[in-house]
């Protein structure tokens, strides 16, 4: 089976410019081309692109995806390296959640104060002076 880039895009839900980008950075192999220079993709490209898309949806960075894809080339190898890559990503996600939680709490505290005039507005005070942030006091 041979697919055009448009067909590959439709089957995987990945936009054509993104497919080209993945080719440029080496996540997706350069496809064979017809005499008219049209890209033609094999079935393996669908599987690989679905893997990349799903990993991106889970927030994996490009370099981690590259490492994971490289590891898929040695199917008899231990899953330990995959586990380690995923643990690093999980820690990054947890750190981001902690930062977002602090951000949410700060914004909630800012809007919880009464609605005085601008000269007394808590939101303006906090935006003008980072030391006024609740998380800066801890």
N, C-alpha and C positions, 0 to 999 in steps of 0.2 A: 504494500500500500504506500502511496506517495501523496503527500498533502501539500497544498500551497500554504503560504504564510497566513492567508485569510482563513482557510479551513482549520489550520492549527489553532489560530486565535479563537475561532468559534467552538472548537472541541474542548479547549482548556479554559476559556474565559480570560485569557491574558491578551491584552491589547497588542496590536502589531508593533508599535514603537517599543514596547517593553520587551517583546521577543527579540527585536533587533538589538536592544541594549544588552540583553542576556548573552547574545552571541558575541557582541563586542568585548564584554568582560570575561568571556570564556566559561560561563555557567552552562551555556547551551552550545553544542558543537555547530560549527559552520555547516550549513546544509549543502547537499549537492545542488548544482544549478543546471537548468536546461540550456540548450543552445541559445535561447533568448534571454539567458541570465535570470530566469525565474527560480526562486528558491523552491526546493522540493524536500519535504521532511518525511522521514520514515516513522513507523509506529513508536519506536523508542523515544523520539522527541516528544510525543504526547505524554508518555509516562514521566519522563524527566521534567518536562515543563509543569505538569501537575504537581510533582514533588516540590519544585521550586515555589510555585504559587502557594501551596499549602504551608510550606515553611515560612514564607513571607507573611502570610495571614497570621501565623503564630508569633510573628515578631522577630524571627531569626534574622540576623544581619547577613549580608551577602557573603562575607568571609566564612561565617559559620556554615552557611549552606554549601559553600564550595568544599569545606572540609567534610561535611556529611556526605555529599555526593562522591567525593573521592573514596570515602570509606565503603560506599555501596559497591565499589569495584572489587572489593575483597570480601565476598560473602561468607567465607569460612573464618574470618577474623573475629575476635571477641568484640562484644558490643560495648566494652568498657569505654572506648574513646567517644562513642556516640553518647553514652551516659554522661561523661564529663562535659562535653560540649553543651548538652542539655542542662546540666546542673549550673553551669556558668550563666546560661541564658535565664534560667529560673531565678537566680540571684539578681540579675539585672531587672527582671520583671518585678520582683519583690521590692527592690530599691525604688523603682519608679512608682509603684503603688504607694509606698511610704511617702514619697515626695508629693504625689497627687493628693493623698489624704491630708497632709499638712497644708497644702494649698487650699483644699476644700474647707478645712477648718478655719483657715485665715479669712477666706472670703465670707464664710458664714458669720464669723465674728464681726467683720466689717459691716455687713448689711444688717446685723442684729441691733445695732445701736439706733437710738431714736433719730428721727429725721430733723435735725436742726438746720440752721442756716449754714451756708457754705463755709463761713469762717470757723465754724465749730464741727464741721463734718468729719467723722472718724475715718471715712474712706480716704478723703483728701489728706488727712494727717498721716495715715499709714503709707499712702503712695508717695508722699513727700519725704518721709523719714523711715527708712527701712528698719531702724531700731525700734520703731513702734509696733512692728509685726509681733504677733503672739509667739510664733516659733523662735524668734530671736531672743526671747526672754528665758527660754529653757536651756 
